């Protein structure tokens, strides 16, 4: 029986697990109910299982009984988002303000499926497989914490390769695999600024020090800085997502603040942003006679796919799913991933898998993170089969 055929036999169980996870989404690093479901799904399999000390992670190691060889790491993230679900699905989130709007419930269930498939063929594995069930991908550095707690040493040797699959609710046709070598996703940092002045009456701005015009100037200047400092062929994105000031129209506030997300695709530009953006806003504040408190937090690096591992992964997908299922990725994706921290230490690839509902057009369907984002769990068997074959074939290549 082929990997795909065996995976299809598991489809019902995987969909049931995925929907159970979807009903009870959890946020951040501490996912006790999610961890409980994963441990139950892995119960009885010939795995060496450990859980995280400072987060609700699950690490499972499968020891292949074929010829001794290397190790491969497969990752699935588990956390949800603080989003109020509006899909109307019969398995929609039961917890207000929380939703699996990024498809991590599919990632978790798909990785369980890969574990089931690989345990069935344990005697064919020329090495070990590490299953990395990760909390805290959505901005909590879960991958970094799991690395600190030893996930890359779980098999007793560093993995030779690492793979992850991310589903999408739009853009990519359902069932299609999408990836590219090199930069696959952007680096992500954050700029947080508070401008302090002197409050007063709105009718007499000359008697106060108004921080609002300075903040407005900063927001505009950030965009000008991007277009006049950086090469358009090495893109940079700076987006102000939060801006706050004041309490009433006729009151000049003591302070105004904003937060911005900063995305880049090269180490050079990332460093220019880290030094240039704080200098820019501080200079504007001084010009207005104000003080600026600036925080610049370096978060996650560029997700860089190894050319060799990406080529191997896409070749595997073609052989397993058919050539028509693999789409070229001409450009990186502007989202960011803490799986980038794994790929800094282990060659590997982040792949994308379309999971658009059958009645939606990929071009117009709600995107990941939207309250109405929905994913077709029919792709679970594909995800599980592809992860399993990546591990099997990569271990065989290492042993050979």
Secondary structure, DSSP 4 states (H G I P E B T S, - for coil): --HHHHHHHHHHHHHHHHHHHHHT---TT--HHHHHHHHHHHTTSS-EEEE-SSS--EEEEEE--SS--EEEEEEEE---BS-------TT--SSTT-B--SSHHHHHHHHHHHHHHHHHTGGG-SEEEEEEEE--TTTS-HHHHHHHTTGGGTTSS--SEEEEEEEESSSSPTT-EEE-SEEEE-EEEEEEEEEE-B-EETT-GGGSB-HHHHHHHHHHHHHHHHHHHS-TTS-EEEEEEEEEE-SSTTEE-SEEEEEEEEEESSHHHHHHHHHHHHHHHHHHHHHTT-EEEEEEEEEE--EEE-HHHHHHHHHHHHHHH-GGGEEE--S-BS---THHHHHTTS-EEEEEEE---TTS-TTTSPPTTSTT----GGGHHHHHHHHHHHHHHHHHHHH-
